[in-house]
Amino acid sequence: MKAVRAQRHDVDVIEEMHEAQPFDLDTLVERFDNEMGQAMIDPRQFELQFLYIVERLFGAKSAQHVGAKGRPKMTRRGSDKL
């Protein structure tokens, strides 16, 4: 949920969690792709928020790499089109 909101405090908490016990980038990307498609947010905004978090945790090159892969098309809950 913190990744969905991506407010400054939320991102700070995610970063602190990562410092205490590092996340696995591949696992984060897989979960984003497979589990977050129903988030109640504009998918483009959500992807940018996710990439911002990846950049904070893993650096700009990782965020560019993840962003370059492209994401599966996400839709808002209750809508099959954006």
PyMOL Python script that loads the backbone (N, CA, C, O; Angstrom):
from pymol import cmd

cmd.read_pdbstr("""\
ATOM      1  N   MET A   1       0.823  -1.195   0.000  1.00  0.00           N
ATOM      2  CA  MET A   1       0.000   0.000   0.000  1.00  0.00           C
ATOM      3  C   MET A   1       0.866   1.258   0.000  1.00  0.00           C
ATOM      4  O   MET A   1       0.511   2.254  -0.630  1.00  0.00           O
ATOM      5  N   LYS A   2       1.979   1.217   0.692  1.00  0.00           N
ATOM      6  CA  LYS A   2       2.854   2.388   0.730  1.00  0.00           C
ATOM      7  C   LYS A   2       3.373   2.719  -0.660  1.00  0.00           C
ATOM      8  O   LYS A   2       3.549   3.890  -0.999  1.00  0.00           O
ATOM      9  N   ALA A   3       3.616   1.700  -1.458  1.00  0.00           N
ATOM     10  CA  ALA A   3       4.097   1.943  -2.818  1.00  0.00           C
ATOM     11  C   ALA A   3       3.005   2.589  -3.665  1.00  0.00           C
ATOM     12  O   ALA A   3       3.311   3.378  -4.559  1.00  0.00           O
ATOM     13  N   VAL A   4       1.762   2.277  -3.407  1.00  0.00           N
ATOM     14  CA  VAL A   4       0.668   2.870  -4.162  1.00  0.00           C
ATOM     15  C   VAL A   4       0.577   4.362  -3.858  1.00  0.00           C
ATOM     16  O   VAL A   4       0.425   5.176  -4.769  1.00  0.00           O
ATOM     17  N   ARG A   5       0.668   4.719  -2.576  1.00  0.00           N
ATOM     18  CA  ARG A   5       0.579   6.137  -2.211  1.00  0.00           C
ATOM     19  C   ARG A   5       1.844   6.886  -2.594  1.00  0.00           C
ATOM     20  O   ARG A   5       1.778   7.992  -3.129  1.00  0.00           O
ATOM     21  N   ALA A   6       2.988   6.289  -2.322  1.00  0.00           N
ATOM     22  CA  ALA A   6       4.308   6.858  -2.636  1.00  0.00           C
ATOM     23  C   ALA A   6       4.484   8.278  -2.104  1.00  0.00           C
ATOM     24  O   ALA A   6       5.147   9.108  -2.725  1.00  0.00           O
ATOM     25  N   GLN A   7       3.880   8.545  -0.945  1.00  0.00           N
ATOM     26  CA  GLN A   7       4.115   9.831  -0.303  1.00  0.00           C
ATOM     27  C   GLN A   7       5.518   9.821   0.288  1.00  0.00           C
ATOM     28  O   GLN A   7       6.090   8.760   0.539  1.00  0.00           O
ATOM     29  N   ARG A   8       6.064  11.008   0.506  1.00  0.00           N
ATOM     30  CA  ARG A   8       7.456  11.109   0.955  1.00  0.00           C
ATOM     31  C   ARG A   8       7.727  10.224   2.166  1.00  0.00           C
ATOM     32  O   ARG A   8       8.709   9.481   2.171  1.00  0.00           O
ATOM     33  N   HIS A   9       6.882  10.286   3.186  1.00  0.00           N
ATOM     34  CA  HIS A   9       7.094   9.470   4.383  1.00  0.00           C
ATOM     35  C   HIS A   9       7.031   7.980   4.049  1.00  0.00           C
ATOM     36  O   HIS A   9       7.818   7.192   4.572  1.00  0.00           O
ATOM     37  N   ASP A  10       6.102   7.597   3.185  1.00  0.00           N
ATOM     38  CA  ASP A  10       5.969   6.189   2.808  1.00  0.00           C
ATOM     39  C   ASP A  10       7.239   5.686   2.127  1.00  0.00           C
ATOM     40  O   ASP A  10       7.722   4.594   2.428  1.00  0.00           O
ATOM     41  N   VAL A  11       7.772   6.482   1.214  1.00  0.00           N
ATOM     42  CA  VAL A  11       8.987   6.086   0.505  1.00  0.00           C
ATOM     43  C   VAL A  11      10.159   6.015   1.484  1.00  0.00           C
ATOM     44  O   VAL A  11      11.005   5.127   1.378  1.00  0.00           O
ATOM     45  N   ASP A  12      10.208   6.946   2.433  1.00  0.00           N
ATOM     46  CA  ASP A  12      11.260   6.908   3.458  1.00  0.00           C
ATOM     47  C   ASP A  12      11.198   5.616   4.263  1.00  0.00           C
ATOM     48  O   ASP A  12      12.231   5.011   4.552  1.00  0.00           O
ATOM     49  N   VAL A  13       9.990   5.192   4.627  1.00  0.00           N
ATOM     50  CA  VAL A  13       9.815   3.954   5.388  1.00  0.00           C
ATOM     51  C   VAL A  13      10.243   2.755   4.547  1.00  0.00           C
ATOM     52  O   VAL A  13      10.921   1.859   5.050  1.00  0.00           O
ATOM     53  N   ILE A  14       9.857   2.727   3.281  1.00  0.00           N
ATOM     54  CA  ILE A  14      10.260   1.638   2.388  1.00  0.00           C
ATOM     55  C   ILE A  14      11.783   1.587   2.301  1.00  0.00           C
ATOM     56  O   ILE A  14      12.378   0.509   2.326  1.00  0.00           O
ATOM     57  N   GLU A  15      12.404   2.746   2.198  1.00  0.00           N
ATOM     58  CA  GLU A  15      13.866   2.812   2.107  1.00  0.00           C
ATOM     59  C   GLU A  15      14.515   2.298   3.399  1.00  0.00           C
ATOM     60  O   GLU A  15      15.513   1.580   3.343  1.00  0.00           O
ATOM     61  N   GLU A  16      13.959   2.655   4.553  1.00  0.00           N
ATOM     62  CA  GLU A  16      14.482   2.157   5.829  1.00  0.00           C
ATOM     63  C   GLU A  16      14.344   0.636   5.923  1.00  0.00           C
ATOM     64  O   GLU A  16      15.249  -0.043   6.408  1.00  0.00           O
ATOM     65  N   MET A  17      13.222   0.108   5.462  1.00  0.00           N
ATOM     66  CA  MET A  17      13.024  -1.342   5.462  1.00  0.00           C
ATOM     67  C   MET A  17      14.064  -2.011   4.571  1.00  0.00           C
ATOM     68  O   MET A  17      14.621  -3.048   4.932  1.00  0.00           O
ATOM     69  N   HIS A  18      14.325  -1.423   3.415  1.00  0.00           N
ATOM     70  CA  HIS A  18      15.298  -1.967   2.475  1.00  0.00           C
ATOM     71  C   HIS A  18      16.707  -1.943   3.076  1.00  0.00           C
ATOM     72  O   HIS A  18      17.488  -2.872   2.870  1.00  0.00           O
ATOM     73  N   GLU A  19      17.027  -0.880   3.816  1.00  0.00           N
ATOM     74  CA  GLU A  19      18.343  -0.791   4.451  1.00  0.00           C
ATOM     75  C   GLU A  19      18.510  -1.864   5.520  1.00  0.00           C
ATOM     76  O   GLU A  19      19.591  -2.432   5.672  1.00  0.00           O
ATOM     77  N   ALA A  20      17.434  -2.139   6.262  1.00  0.00           N
ATOM     78  CA  ALA A  20      17.494  -3.144   7.332  1.00  0.00           C
ATOM     79  C   ALA A  20      17.584  -4.559   6.771  1.00  0.00           C
ATOM     80  O   ALA A  20      18.344  -5.388   7.272  1.00  0.00           O
ATOM     81  N   GLN A  21      16.806  -4.827   5.730  1.00  0.00           N
ATOM     82  CA  GLN A  21      16.815  -6.138   5.078  1.00  0.00           C
ATOM     83  C   GLN A  21      16.517  -5.910   3.601  1.00  0.00           C
ATOM     84  O   GLN A  21      15.358  -5.739   3.223  1.00  0.00           O
ATOM     85  N   PRO A  22      17.550  -5.905   2.765  1.00  0.00           N
ATOM     86  CA  PRO A  22      17.388  -5.533   1.353  1.00  0.00           C
ATOM     87  C   PRO A  22      16.326  -6.358   0.623  1.00  0.00           C
ATOM     88  O   PRO A  22      16.229  -7.576   0.778  1.00  0.00           O
ATOM     89  N   PHE A  23      15.540  -5.643  -0.173  1.00  0.00           N
ATOM     90  CA  PHE A  23      14.557  -6.281  -1.037  1.00  0.00           C
ATOM     91  C   PHE A  23      15.281  -6.837  -2.259  1.00  0.00           C
ATOM     92  O   PHE A  23      16.386  -6.404  -2.589  1.00  0.00           O
ATOM     93  N   ASP A  24      14.658  -7.784  -2.916  1.00  0.00           N
ATOM     94  CA  ASP A  24      15.169  -8.334  -4.165  1.00  0.00           C
ATOM     95  C   ASP A  24      14.450  -7.616  -5.308  1.00  0.00           C
ATOM     96  O   ASP A  24      13.222  -7.649  -5.389  1.00  0.00           O
ATOM     97  N   LEU A  25      15.213  -6.970  -6.188  1.00  0.00           N
ATOM     98  CA  LEU A  25      14.620  -6.191  -7.270  1.00  0.00           C
ATOM     99  C   LEU A  25      13.720  -7.044  -8.158  1.00  0.00           C
ATOM    100  O   LEU A  25      12.620  -6.615  -8.504  1.00  0.00           O
ATOM    101  N   ASP A  26      14.159  -8.226  -8.530  1.00  0.00           N
ATOM    102  CA  ASP A  26      13.345  -9.087  -9.396  1.00  0.00           C
ATOM    103  C   ASP A  26      12.011  -9.437  -8.743  1.00  0.00           C
ATOM    104  O   ASP A  26      10.982  -9.491  -9.417  1.00  0.00           O
ATOM    105  N   THR A  27      12.028  -9.673  -7.439  1.00  0.00           N
ATOM    106  CA  THR A  27      10.786  -9.980  -6.716  1.00  0.00           C
ATOM    107  C   THR A  27       9.850  -8.785  -6.703  1.00  0.00           C
ATOM    108  O   THR A  27       8.645  -8.939  -6.904  1.00  0.00           O
ATOM    109  N   LEU A  28      10.395  -7.579  -6.466  1.00  0.00           N
ATOM    110  CA  LEU A  28       9.560  -6.375  -6.482  1.00  0.00           C
ATOM    111  C   LEU A  28       8.914  -6.165  -7.842  1.00  0.00           C
ATOM    112  O   LEU A  28       7.724  -5.860  -7.930  1.00  0.00           O
ATOM    113  N   VAL A  29       9.694  -6.326  -8.894  1.00  0.00           N
ATOM    114  CA  VAL A  29       9.162  -6.136 -10.252  1.00  0.00           C
ATOM    115  C   VAL A  29       8.090  -7.184 -10.538  1.00  0.00           C
ATOM    116  O   VAL A  29       7.039  -6.858 -11.091  1.00  0.00           O
ATOM    117  N   GLU A  30       8.345  -8.427 -10.170  1.00  0.00           N
ATOM    118  CA  GLU A  30       7.361  -9.494 -10.400  1.00  0.00           C
ATOM    119  C   GLU A  30       6.055  -9.199  -9.667  1.00  0.00           C
ATOM    120  O   GLU A  30       4.972  -9.364 -10.230  1.00  0.00           O
ATOM    121  N   ARG A  31       6.157  -8.767  -8.419  1.00  0.00           N
ATOM    122  CA  ARG A  31       4.943  -8.452  -7.651  1.00  0.00           C
ATOM    123  C   ARG A  31       4.209  -7.253  -8.237  1.00  0.00           C
ATOM    124  O   ARG A  31       2.979  -7.239  -8.303  1.00  0.00           O
ATOM    125  N   PHE A  32       4.965  -6.256  -8.660  1.00  0.00           N
ATOM    126  CA  PHE A  32       4.339  -5.095  -9.298  1.00  0.00           C
ATOM    127  C   PHE A  32       3.571  -5.529 -10.534  1.00  0.00           C
ATOM    128  O   PHE A  32       2.420  -5.137 -10.728  1.00  0.00           O
ATOM    129  N   ASP A  33       4.207  -6.339 -11.370  1.00  0.00           N
ATOM    130  CA  ASP A  33       3.578  -6.786 -12.613  1.00  0.00           C
ATOM    131  C   ASP A  33       2.367  -7.680 -12.374  1.00  0.00           C
ATOM    132  O   ASP A  33       1.363  -7.564 -13.077  1.00  0.00           O
ATOM    133  N   ASN A  34       2.453  -8.570 -11.388  1.00  0.00           N
ATOM    134  CA  ASN A  34       1.423  -9.591 -11.204  1.00  0.00           C
ATOM    135  C   ASN A  34       0.333  -9.241 -10.205  1.00  0.00           C
ATOM    136  O   ASN A  34      -0.779  -9.762 -10.299  1.00  0.00           O
ATOM    137  N   GLU A  35       0.630  -8.373  -9.256  1.00  0.00           N
ATOM    138  CA  GLU A  35      -0.322  -8.169  -8.163  1.00  0.00           C
ATOM    139  C   GLU A  35      -0.890  -6.762  -8.064  1.00  0.00           C
ATOM    140  O   GLU A  35      -1.873  -6.548  -7.354  1.00  0.00           O
ATOM    141  N   MET A  36      -0.304  -5.812  -8.747  1.00  0.00           N
ATOM    142  CA  MET A  36      -0.736  -4.443  -8.544  1.00  0.00           C
ATOM    143  C   MET A  36      -1.591  -3.892  -9.677  1.00  0.00           C
ATOM    144  O   MET A  36      -1.870  -2.693  -9.712  1.00  0.00           O
ATOM    145  N   GLY A  37      -1.998  -4.723 -10.578  1.00  0.00           N
ATOM    146  CA  GLY A  37      -2.794  -4.286 -11.722  1.00  0.00           C
ATOM    147  C   GLY A  37      -4.157  -3.762 -11.372  1.00  0.00           C
ATOM    148  O   GLY A  37      -4.779  -3.076 -12.183  1.00  0.00           O
ATOM    149  N   GLN A  38      -4.640  -4.061 -10.192  1.00  0.00           N
ATOM    150  CA  GLN A  38      -5.972  -3.618  -9.800  1.00  0.00           C
ATOM    151  C   GLN A  38      -5.938  -2.384  -8.907  1.00  0.00           C
ATOM    152  O   GLN A  38      -6.958  -2.011  -8.327  1.00  0.00           O
ATOM    153  N   ALA A  39      -4.784  -1.753  -8.792  1.00  0.00           N
ATOM    154  CA  ALA A  39      -4.670  -0.557  -7.954  1.00  0.00           C
ATOM    155  C   ALA A  39      -5.606   0.531  -8.478  1.00  0.00           C
ATOM    156  O   ALA A  39      -5.779   0.693  -9.686  1.00  0.00           O
ATOM    157  N   MET A  40      -6.195   1.258  -7.562  1.00  0.00           N
ATOM    158  CA  MET A  40      -7.145   2.317  -7.906  1.00  0.00           C
ATOM    159  C   MET A  40      -6.390   3.621  -8.155  1.00  0.00           C
ATOM    160  O   MET A  40      -6.536   4.585  -7.404  1.00  0.00           O
ATOM    161  N   ILE A  41      -5.596   3.640  -9.198  1.00  0.00           N
ATOM    162  CA  ILE A  41      -4.771   4.799  -9.527  1.00  0.00           C
ATOM    163  C   ILE A  41      -4.471   4.737 -11.016  1.00  0.00           C
ATOM    164  O   ILE A  41      -4.471   3.659 -11.610  1.00  0.00           O
ATOM    165  N   ASP A  42      -4.219   5.878 -11.611  1.00  0.00           N
ATOM    166  CA  ASP A  42      -3.838   5.912 -13.018  1.00  0.00           C
ATOM    167  C   ASP A  42      -2.593   5.041 -13.189  1.00  0.00           C
ATOM    168  O   ASP A  42      -1.582   5.303 -12.537  1.00  0.00           O
ATOM    169  N   PRO A  43      -2.630   4.024 -14.032  1.00  0.00           N
ATOM    170  CA  PRO A  43      -1.495   3.114 -14.185  1.00  0.00           C
ATOM    171  C   PRO A  43      -0.195   3.805 -14.557  1.00  0.00           C
ATOM    172  O   PRO A  43       0.877   3.371 -14.136  1.00  0.00           O
ATOM    173  N   ARG A  44      -0.270   4.868 -15.336  1.00  0.00           N
ATOM    174  CA  ARG A  44       0.956   5.584 -15.709  1.00  0.00           C
ATOM    175  C   ARG A  44       1.578   6.251 -14.493  1.00  0.00           C
ATOM    176  O   ARG A  44       2.796   6.221 -14.315  1.00  0.00           O
ATOM    177  N   GLN A  45       0.739   6.852 -13.656  1.00  0.00           N
ATOM    178  CA  GLN A  45       1.233   7.487 -12.431  1.00  0.00           C
ATOM    179  C   GLN A  45       1.795   6.429 -11.493  1.00  0.00           C
ATOM    180  O   GLN A  45       2.839   6.637 -10.876  1.00  0.00           O
ATOM    181  N   PHE A  46       1.115   5.310 -11.385  1.00  0.00           N
ATOM    182  CA  PHE A  46       1.566   4.245 -10.499  1.00  0.00           C
ATOM    183  C   PHE A  46       2.914   3.694 -10.943  1.00  0.00           C
ATOM    184  O   PHE A  46       3.787   3.434 -10.115  1.00  0.00           O
ATOM    185  N   GLU A  47       3.085   3.517 -12.250  1.00  0.00           N
ATOM    186  CA  GLU A  47       4.363   3.016 -12.749  1.00  0.00           C
ATOM    187  C   GLU A  47       5.483   4.003 -12.442  1.00  0.00           C
ATOM    188  O   GLU A  47       6.578   3.595 -12.054  1.00  0.00           O
ATOM    189  N   LEU A  48       5.220   5.296 -12.612  1.00  0.00           N
ATOM    190  CA  LEU A  48       6.244   6.295 -12.287  1.00  0.00           C
ATOM    191  C   LEU A  48       6.598   6.265 -10.800  1.00  0.00           C
ATOM    192  O   LEU A  48       7.766   6.388 -10.432  1.00  0.00           O
ATOM    193  N   GLN A  49       5.594   6.102  -9.957  1.00  0.00           N
ATOM    194  CA  GLN A  49       5.848   6.005  -8.518  1.00  0.00           C
ATOM    195  C   GLN A  49       6.688   4.772  -8.206  1.00  0.00           C
ATOM    196  O   GLN A  49       7.607   4.828  -7.389  1.00  0.00           O
ATOM    197  N   PHE A  50       6.368   3.665  -8.858  1.00  0.00           N
ATOM    198  CA  PHE A  50       7.130   2.436  -8.655  1.00  0.00           C
ATOM    199  C   PHE A  50       8.574   2.622  -9.101  1.00  0.00           C
ATOM    200  O   PHE A  50       9.499   2.214  -8.399  1.00  0.00           O
ATOM    201  N   LEU A  51       8.771   3.234 -10.259  1.00  0.00           N
ATOM    202  CA  LEU A  51      10.127   3.459 -10.760  1.00  0.00           C
ATOM    203  C   LEU A  51      10.903   4.407  -9.853  1.00  0.00           C
ATOM    204  O   LEU A  51      12.114   4.258  -9.691  1.00  0.00           O
ATOM    205  N   TYR A  52      10.213   5.382  -9.262  1.00  0.00           N
ATOM    206  CA  TYR A  52      10.862   6.278  -8.307  1.00  0.00           C
ATOM    207  C   TYR A  52      11.360   5.485  -7.096  1.00  0.00           C
ATOM    208  O   TYR A  52      12.474   5.706  -6.621  1.00  0.00           O
ATOM    209  N   ILE A  53      10.542   4.575  -6.607  1.00  0.00           N
ATOM    210  CA  ILE A  53      10.945   3.739  -5.471  1.00  0.00           C
ATOM    211  C   ILE A  53      12.120   2.845  -5.864  1.00  0.00           C
ATOM    212  O   ILE A  53      13.070   2.699  -5.095  1.00  0.00           O
ATOM    213  N   VAL A  54      12.065   2.247  -7.051  1.00  0.00           N
ATOM    214  CA  VAL A  54      13.184   1.420  -7.521  1.00  0.00           C
ATOM    215  C   VAL A  54      14.456   2.260  -7.572  1.00  0.00           C
ATOM    216  O   VAL A  54      15.522   1.800  -7.162  1.00  0.00           O
ATOM    217  N   GLU A  55      14.349   3.480  -8.070  1.00  0.00           N
ATOM    218  CA  GLU A  55      15.528   4.345  -8.141  1.00  0.00           C
ATOM    219  C   GLU A  55      16.081   4.655  -6.752  1.00  0.00           C
ATOM    220  O   GLU A  55      17.294   4.641  -6.546  1.00  0.00           O
ATOM    221  N   ARG A  56      15.198   4.933  -5.806  1.00  0.00           N
ATOM    222  CA  ARG A  56      15.666   5.232  -4.441  1.00  0.00           C
ATOM    223  C   ARG A  56      16.343   4.025  -3.811  1.00  0.00           C
ATOM    224  O   ARG A  56      17.316   4.179  -3.072  1.00  0.00           O
ATOM    225  N   LEU A  57      15.844   2.828  -4.092  1.00  0.00           N
ATOM    226  CA  LEU A  57      16.381   1.630  -3.453  1.00  0.00           C
ATOM    227  C   LEU A  57      17.582   1.048  -4.184  1.00  0.00           C
ATOM    228  O   LEU A  57      18.532   0.588  -3.551  1.00  0.00           O
ATOM    229  N   PHE A  58      17.545   1.065  -5.507  1.00  0.00           N
ATOM    230  CA  PHE A  58      18.541   0.338  -6.301  1.00  0.00           C
ATOM    231  C   PHE A  58      19.363   1.226  -7.233  1.00  0.00           C
ATOM    232  O   PHE A  58      20.320   0.749  -7.843  1.00  0.00           O
ATOM    233  N   GLY A  59      19.012   2.505  -7.357  1.00  0.00           N
ATOM    234  CA  GLY A  59      19.762   3.421  -8.204  1.00  0.00           C
ATOM    235  C   GLY A  59      19.098   3.675  -9.546  1.00  0.00           C
ATOM    236  O   GLY A  59      18.191   2.957  -9.968  1.00  0.00           O
ATOM    237  N   ALA A  60      19.585   4.730 -10.205  1.00  0.00           N
ATOM    238  CA  ALA A  60      18.986   5.179 -11.464  1.00  0.00           C
ATOM    239  C   ALA A  60      19.100   4.143 -12.575  1.00  0.00           C
ATOM    240  O   ALA A  60      18.168   3.977 -13.361  1.00  0.00           O
ATOM    241  N   LYS A  61      20.223   3.450 -12.649  1.00  0.00           N
ATOM    242  CA  LYS A  61      20.395   2.462 -13.729  1.00  0.00           C
ATOM    243  C   LYS A  61      19.371   1.336 -13.611  1.00  0.00           C
ATOM    244  O   LYS A  61      18.823   0.882 -14.615  1.00  0.00           O
ATOM    245  N   SER A  62      19.117   0.891 -12.393  1.00  0.00           N
ATOM    246  CA  SER A  62      18.110  -0.164 -12.203  1.00  0.00           C
ATOM    247  C   SER A  62      16.726   0.334 -12.594  1.00  0.00           C
ATOM    248  O   SER A  62      15.962  -0.395 -13.227  1.00  0.00           O
ATOM    249  N   ALA A  63      16.396   1.565 -12.224  1.00  0.00           N
ATOM    250  CA  ALA A  63      15.089   2.124 -12.575  1.00  0.00           C
ATOM    251  C   ALA A  63      14.950   2.251 -14.087  1.00  0.00           C
ATOM    252  O   ALA A  63      13.889   1.963 -14.641  1.00  0.00           O
ATOM    253  N   GLN A  64      16.017   2.682 -14.754  1.00  0.00           N
ATOM    254  CA  GLN A  64      15.975   2.784 -16.218  1.00  0.00           C
ATOM    255  C   GLN A  64      15.798   1.409 -16.847  1.00  0.00           C
ATOM    256  O   GLN A  64      15.044   1.252 -17.807  1.00  0.00           O
ATOM    257  N   HIS A  65      16.493   0.416 -16.307  1.00  0.00           N
ATOM    258  CA  HIS A  65      16.385  -0.947 -16.835  1.00  0.00           C
ATOM    259  C   HIS A  65      14.966  -1.493 -16.657  1.00  0.00           C
ATOM    260  O   HIS A  65      14.391  -2.063 -17.584  1.00  0.00           O
ATOM    261  N   VAL A  66      14.416  -1.313 -15.470  1.00  0.00           N
ATOM    262  CA  VAL A  66      13.056  -1.795 -15.193  1.00  0.00           C
ATOM    263  C   VAL A  66      12.059  -1.047 -16.071  1.00  0.00           C
ATOM    264  O   VAL A  66      11.145  -1.661 -16.622  1.00  0.00           O
ATOM    265  N   GLY A  67      12.218   0.260 -16.209  1.00  0.00           N
ATOM    266  CA  GLY A  67      11.309   1.055 -17.032  1.00  0.00           C
ATOM    267  C   GLY A  67      11.389   0.705 -18.501  1.00  0.00           C
ATOM    268  O   GLY A  67      10.386   0.771 -19.212  1.00  0.00           O
ATOM    269  N   ALA A  68      12.572   0.334 -18.965  1.00  0.00           N
ATOM    270  CA  ALA A  68      12.762  -0.001 -20.371  1.00  0.00           C
ATOM    271  C   ALA A  68      12.095  -1.317 -20.744  1.00  0.00           C
ATOM    272  O   ALA A  68      11.777  -1.543 -21.912  1.00  0.00           O
ATOM    273  N   LYS A  69      11.879  -2.184 -19.765  1.00  0.00           N
ATOM    274  CA  LYS A  69      11.254  -3.481 -20.046  1.00  0.00           C
ATOM    275  C   LYS A  69       9.810  -3.324 -20.475  1.00  0.00           C
ATOM    276  O   LYS A  69       9.284  -4.166 -21.203  1.00  0.00           O
ATOM    277  N   GLY A  70       9.164  -2.261 -20.036  1.00  0.00           N
ATOM    278  CA  GLY A  70       7.739  -2.102 -20.288  1.00  0.00           C
ATOM    279  C   GLY A  70       6.959  -2.964 -19.310  1.00  0.00           C
ATOM    280  O   GLY A  70       7.447  -4.011 -18.884  1.00  0.00           O
ATOM    281  N   ARG A  71       5.816  -2.561 -18.966  1.00  0.00           N
ATOM    282  CA  ARG A  71       4.990  -3.267 -17.991  1.00  0.00           C
ATOM    283  C   ARG A  71       3.762  -3.816 -18.681  1.00  0.00           C
ATOM    284  O   ARG A  71       3.327  -3.275 -19.698  1.00  0.00           O
ATOM    285  N   PRO A  72       3.195  -4.888 -18.139  1.00  0.00           N
ATOM    286  CA  PRO A  72       1.905  -5.356 -18.661  1.00  0.00           C
ATOM    287  C   PRO A  72       0.871  -4.249 -18.505  1.00  0.00           C
ATOM    288  O   PRO A  72       0.929  -3.475 -17.549  1.00  0.00           O
ATOM    289  N   LYS A  73      -0.063  -4.171 -19.425  1.00  0.00           N
ATOM    290  CA  LYS A  73      -1.083  -3.131 -19.359  1.00  0.00           C
ATOM    291  C   LYS A  73      -1.955  -3.334 -18.133  1.00  0.00           C
ATOM    292  O   LYS A  73      -2.541  -4.397 -17.931  1.00  0.00           O
ATOM    293  N   MET A  74      -2.028  -2.293 -17.324  1.00  0.00           N
ATOM    294  CA  MET A  74      -2.856  -2.355 -16.119  1.00  0.00           C
ATOM    295  C   MET A  74      -4.133  -1.575 -16.371  1.00  0.00           C
ATOM    296  O   MET A  74      -4.139  -0.601 -17.124  1.00  0.00           O
ATOM    297  N   THR A  75      -5.199  -2.001 -15.749  1.00  0.00           N
ATOM    298  CA  THR A  75      -6.459  -1.274 -15.839  1.00  0.00           C
ATOM    299  C   THR A  75      -6.954  -0.992 -14.445  1.00  0.00           C
ATOM    300  O   THR A  75      -6.614  -1.696 -13.494  1.00  0.00           O
ATOM    301  N   ARG A  76      -7.749   0.030 -14.331  1.00  0.00           N
ATOM    302  CA  ARG A  76      -8.350   0.333 -13.037  1.00  0.00           C
ATOM    303  C   ARG A  76      -9.437  -0.673 -12.739  1.00  0.00           C
ATOM    304  O   ARG A  76     -10.087  -1.192 -13.646  1.00  0.00           O
ATOM    305  N   ARG A  77      -9.627  -0.943 -11.479  1.00  0.00           N
ATOM    306  CA  ARG A  77     -10.656  -1.874 -11.055  1.00  0.00           C
ATOM    307  C   ARG A  77     -12.007  -1.421 -11.595  1.00  0.00           C
ATOM    308  O   ARG A  77     -12.367  -0.248 -11.492  1.00  0.00           O
ATOM    309  N   GLY A  78     -12.735  -2.343 -12.158  1.00  0.00           N
ATOM    310  CA  GLY A  78     -14.064  -2.031 -12.674  1.00  0.00           C
ATOM    311  C   GLY A  78     -14.057  -1.386 -14.056  1.00  0.00           C
ATOM    312  O   GLY A  78     -15.098  -0.962 -14.557  1.00  0.00           O
ATOM    313  N   SER A  79     -12.889  -1.315 -14.662  1.00  0.00           N
ATOM    314  CA  SER A  79     -12.793  -0.706 -15.986  1.00  0.00           C
ATOM    315  C   SER A  79     -11.877  -1.566 -16.849  1.00  0.00           C
ATOM    316  O   SER A  79     -10.810  -1.991 -16.407  1.00  0.00           O
ATOM    317  N   ASP A  80     -12.300  -1.814 -18.069  1.00  0.00           N
ATOM    318  CA  ASP A  80     -11.410  -2.570 -18.946  1.00  0.00           C
ATOM    319  C   ASP A  80     -10.696  -1.641 -19.916  1.00  0.00           C
ATOM    320  O   ASP A  80      -9.938  -2.109 -20.765  1.00  0.00           O
ATOM    321  N   LYS A  81     -10.918  -0.341 -19.811  1.00  0.00           N
ATOM    322  CA  LYS A  81     -10.219   0.631 -20.635  1.00  0.00           C
ATOM    323  C   LYS A  81      -9.831   1.801 -19.758  1.00  0.00           C
ATOM    324  O   LYS A  81     -10.459   2.076 -18.736  1.00  0.00           O
ATOM    325  N   LEU A  82      -8.791   2.476 -20.177  1.00  0.00           N
ATOM    326  CA  LEU A  82      -8.377   3.688 -19.477  1.00  0.00           C
ATOM    327  C   LEU A  82      -8.790   4.901 -20.252  1.00  0.00           C
ATOM    328  O   LEU A  82      -8.529   6.025 -19.823  1.00  0.00           O
TER     329      LEU A  82
END
""", "prot")
cmd.dss("prot")
cmd.show_as("cartoon", "prot")
cmd.util.cbc("prot")
cmd.orient("prot")
